[in-house]
Amino acid sequence: QVQLVESGAGLVQPGGSLRLSCAASGCTFTRYAMSWYRQVPGKERELGATIFNTYMPTRYAPSVMCRFTISRDNAKNTVFLQMNSLKPEDTAVYYCSNGVGDWGQGTQVTVSS
């Protein structure tokens, strides 16, 4: 089983930026597409962005398109989520996943003035 560990939690003002990281254990990182999800209490987990392990283009939910950027460093087994122009509605717990049942523990992002 792969362990995924997110980091980068924080409180940021509207319009600010934050960068999340997700480090994967083991040697299978390059086999899988990686995704960032987010969840607020009482709502279903929402897919935000996906980056593939091939040359397929990255995908973004409409709610984060043009504001968030997903990237990966295969040498470091790490996927990133750069979040710009943050809005209060981006407040959530953010999770990374490799699409085969492995999830991180989540990291809290709060956007508030």
Order of alpha helices (4+ residues) and beta strands (2+ residues): beta-beta-beta-beta-beta-beta-beta-beta-beta-beta
